[in-house]
Amino acid sequence: MRILSLFLAFFFLYAPVVSFAEDEQSAKEGFKEVHEGMKKVTKTVDKNAKKGWKEVDKKAKQDWKAVDKSAKKTWKKAGEDIKKKTKD
């Protein structure tokens, strides 16, 4: 869905430049301006995606540590239970 949105954004930004360009030079300038604008947009989107990924990764690591800690406790408890039952 995001790719389609980006494609439509490119299309709507480039279409007016092409259709209203009076000569080749102004069309080139228009494309250049639009290209620079899209560079800024993609850098901003990329920067926000990296921030979001860092938060998600941090939360996943915390969850993984909690699960790992719980599993270790459970295995330890199971080992102790087995030892108790086999001693009797």
Beta strands, then each sheet from edge to edge (+ up, - down):
end
